[in-house]
Amino acid sequence: MPDSRVPRPRRFLVCEPRHFAVQYAINPWMHPDTQVDVDLAHGQWKALISAYRAHGHTVDIVEPVADLPDMVFAANSALVLAGRVFGSLFHAPQRRPESSAYETWFKAAGFDVYRPESVCEGEGDLVPVGRYLLAGTGFRTTPEAHREVQEFFGVPVISLQLVDARFYHLDTALFVLEEGPGANIAYYPEAFSPGSREVLARLFPDAVVATREDAMTFGLNSVSDGRHVFISPRAEALTSRLARHGYVPVPVDLSEFHKAGGGIKCCTQEIRS
């Protein structure tokens, strides 16, 4: 069955965790007295990059900026669709300078960048899948940003209400397994309001449903290329379920980054040209 799933080469943008640390608390996972093993974090990050390249994906690296410890979480910097870049406006003032740093990279790479007027945290809360753009709100990205995104891309936006602060971004509670025909997702229903759960069940009746343990170990902060799923090794139930559905799990341990509330997808911005 895995042979029936065909991977699609992707282009990813990442940021080296040279300055990664937990210096403030802007989500329930973060505690300023937490010590980060810098060498371990760097080794885990390099293992992720190696895994991407080993599976045929292109990886670009943006230069990290001192005093921006969360810049390693590249997914929050933008949403890129059809070569168009919708930038970020972070909720937390500590992270707002990241927007300019990433904008500089995108412009140097030949992209124009739209600056949102409303709080919007890129792929953290904006997830393209099939004909739609799933958009999270409740803790970071605002409903007003959802409207801006729809006007900018002309893609139907499905707003989803997050209700558990531990899943403060959509990409901590849901990820896309396949984007094209037969588009599908994996998600943790209890992270969403009742109405949003019903919307997801209607749109994705064949979705892979994760357990609470999967979600709490950042199993839903994963990246899929349509066949391979780069996933936290601690999400054991989800890993087994994905394999039964014909996907090939690729375990990558980013446990040091969990201390800041991030994982594989948080560290990965996809450039869709």
BELTA-V114954 format. One record per residue. RES is the residue in one letter. SS is DSSP state (2 for helix, 1 for strand, 0 for the rest). PSI is psi in degrees with one decimal (NA if undefined). D_LAST is the distance of its C-alpha to the last C-alpha in Angstrom with 2 decimals. Layout:
res->(RES/RES)
ss->(SS/SS)
psi->(PSI/PSI)
d_last->(D_LAST/D_LAST)
This chain:
res->(M/P/D/S/R/V/P/R/P/R/R/F/L/V/C/E/P/R/H/F/A/V/Q/Y/A/I/N/P/W/M/H/P/D/T/Q/V/D/V/D/L/A/H/G/Q/W/K/A/L/I/S/A/Y/R/A/H/G/H/T/V/D/I/V/E/P/V/A/D/L/P/D/M/V/F/A/A/N/S/A/L/V/L/A/G/R/V/F/G/S/L/F/H/A/P/Q/R/R/P/E/S/S/A/Y/E/T/W/F/K/A/A/G/F/D/V/Y/R/P/E/S/V/C/E/G/E/G/D/L/V/P/V/G/R/Y/L/L/A/G/T/G/F/R/T/T/P/E/A/H/R/E/V/Q/E/F/F/G/V/P/V/I/S/L/Q/L/V/D/A/R/F/Y/H/L/D/T/A/L/F/V/L/E/E/G/P/G/A/N/I/A/Y/Y/P/E/A/F/S/P/G/S/R/E/V/L/A/R/L/F/P/D/A/V/V/A/T/R/E/D/A/M/T/F/G/L/N/S/V/S/D/G/R/H/V/F/I/S/P/R/A/E/A/L/T/S/R/L/A/R/H/G/Y/V/P/V/P/V/D/L/S/E/F/H/K/A/G/G/G/I/K/C/C/T/Q/E/I/R/S)
ss->(0/2/2/2/0/0/0/0/0/0/1/1/1/1/1/0/0/0/0/0/0/0/0/0/0/0/0/0/0/0/0/0/0/0/0/0/0/2/2/2/2/2/2/2/2/2/2/2/2/2/2/2/2/2/0/0/0/1/1/1/1/1/0/0/0/0/0/0/0/0/0/0/0/2/2/2/2/0/1/1/1/0/0/1/1/1/0/0/1/0/0/0/2/2/2/0/2/2/2/2/2/2/2/2/2/2/2/2/0/0/0/0/1/1/0/0/0/0/0/1/0/2/2/2/0/1/1/1/1/0/0/1/1/1/1/1/1/0/0/0/0/0/2/2/2/2/2/2/2/2/2/2/2/0/0/1/1/1/1/1/1/1/0/0/2/2/2/0/0/2/2/2/0/1/1/1/1/1/0/0/0/0/0/1/1/1/1/0/2/2/2/1/0/2/2/2/2/2/2/2/2/2/2/0/0/0/0/1/1/0/0/2/2/2/2/2/0/0/0/0/0/0/1/1/0/0/0/1/1/1/1/0/0/0/0/2/2/2/2/2/2/2/2/2/0/0/0/1/1/1/1/0/0/0/2/2/2/2/0/0/0/0/0/0/0/0/0/0/1/1/1/0/0)
psi->(-40.7/-31.3/-17.3/-12.6/128.1/123.1/150.1/125.3/136.3/161.7/121.7/147.6/129.4/168.9/126.9/137.1/44.2/-33.6/14.2/133.6/166.9/96.5/-10.0/175.4/110.9/7.3/165.2/-15.0/-19.3/133.2/119.4/-18.7/5.5/132.1/129.5/131.4/97.5/-42.4/-41.6/-43.6/-43.3/-39.7/-39.9/-42.6/-43.2/-34.3/-37.1/-45.8/-42.2/-39.2/-42.3/-49.6/-35.5/-24.0/17.3/13.3/149.6/136.5/120.4/149.5/125.8/145.0/127.2/156.1/133.3/146.9/10.9/76.8/-21.9/6.2/-19.2/-23.5/75.5/-26.9/-29.6/-6.7/-22.1/172.0/128.7/119.1/130.3/37.9/6.4/137.2/117.8/111.9/-164.0/155.3/102.8/149.1/-45.4/130.3/-28.5/-28.1/-9.5/-33.6/-18.6/-33.2/-44.5/-38.2/-43.8/-36.5/-39.5/-43.3/-47.2/-42.8/-39.2/-27.9/1.8/13.2/144.7/149.8/124.8/130.3/117.0/152.0/-22.5/160.0/124.6/130.1/48.6/-140.4/-7.8/-37.8/1.1/115.5/104.8/134.2/120.9/-130.0/-1.4/166.9/109.9/135.7/120.0/150.6/168.1/-34.5/-33.2/-87.5/136.9/158.1/-32.3/-36.5/-34.7/-42.2/-39.6/-43.1/-43.3/-41.0/-36.2/-47.4/-21.7/28.2/135.7/127.3/129.0/109.9/133.2/131.2/119.3/139.5/-3.1/118.2/-21.5/-21.2/69.1/-20.1/150.8/-34.9/1.8/-11.1/-5.1/140.9/159.6/129.2/-44.0/135.6/-31.0/-144.3/136.1/26.6/139.3/164.0/167.5/141.6/166.8/103.7/-38.3/-8.2/-10.4/157.7/160.1/-43.5/-40.2/-36.4/-40.3/-39.9/-47.9/-39.7/-36.0/-42.7/-34.8/71.2/-19.7/16.9/152.8/119.7/128.5/156.9/169.4/-40.2/-40.5/-47.5/-41.6/-14.7/19.6/27.9/-22.7/-1.2/58.7/168.1/129.7/141.3/14.0/-18.0/-52.4/137.9/113.6/114.5/152.9/130.6/-15.4/-13.2/69.6/-43.4/-43.3/-40.2/-44.8/-41.0/-41.7/-41.8/-39.0/-25.5/5.6/7.1/161.0/100.4/137.6/95.3/130.9/120.4/113.4/41.0/-30.9/-32.1/-20.2/-26.3/-21.8/7.0/22.5/168.7/-147.4/-53.3/-38.9/-33.1/3.6/113.5/129.7/131.5/105.0/105.8/NA)
d_last->(29.68/26.92/26.42/25.34/22.15/19.30/16.81/13.11/11.85/9.74/8.72/11.10/12.61/16.37/19.52/22.80/25.63/27.98/29.27/28.85/31.95/33.27/34.86/34.87/34.58/31.97/31.78/34.51/33.40/33.94/37.42/37.98/40.66/38.34/38.29/35.08/35.56/33.29/33.66/32.94/29.85/28.51/29.43/27.75/24.49/24.69/25.39/22.17/20.16/22.33/21.79/17.99/18.40/21.30/19.24/16.68/13.89/12.60/13.95/13.78/16.82/17.65/21.33/23.43/25.81/29.44/30.75/27.44/28.19/25.50/22.61/22.07/20.67/17.12/15.91/18.01/16.40/13.59/11.30/7.58/6.45/4.54/4.09/7.68/9.83/13.02/15.31/18.42/22.14/24.03/27.19/29.13/30.15/30.01/26.22/25.45/25.25/22.23/20.10/21.03/20.52/16.89/16.41/17.96/15.53/12.40/14.35/15.48/12.02/11.49/10.11/12.52/13.70/15.64/18.73/20.12/23.82/24.47/24.29/20.91/19.87/16.14/15.28/18.99/19.67/16.51/15.51/13.30/15.25/15.79/16.40/17.06/16.17/18.99/20.24/23.04/25.86/29.33/29.11/26.18/23.66/25.76/25.90/25.55/22.07/21.23/22.31/20.29/17.06/18.02/18.86/15.67/13.22/15.94/15.52/18.89/19.60/22.18/24.14/25.73/28.68/29.04/32.74/33.24/32.64/31.97/28.76/27.78/24.02/22.53/20.90/24.46/25.60/22.82/19.85/17.79/19.04/16.97/14.23/14.74/18.20/20.85/18.77/20.98/21.63/24.23/26.03/29.31/31.01/33.47/30.84/30.47/32.96/34.83/33.04/29.58/30.80/31.92/28.62/26.80/29.60/29.29/25.53/25.48/28.98/28.05/26.44/27.60/29.86/30.41/33.71/34.58/35.01/31.48/30.14/32.48/31.33/27.63/27.00/24.57/22.52/20.89/17.62/17.31/15.26/17.19/20.21/20.70/21.22/21.50/24.36/27.35/30.36/32.56/31.08/33.38/33.84/30.15/29.54/32.32/31.14/27.61/29.30/31.50/28.52/27.27/24.75/25.23/25.66/24.89/27.08/26.11/28.59/27.38/30.71/31.16/28.15/29.69/32.31/29.89/28.54/25.33/24.13/21.33/18.64/19.90/19.25/15.64/12.58/9.41/6.13/3.79/0.00)
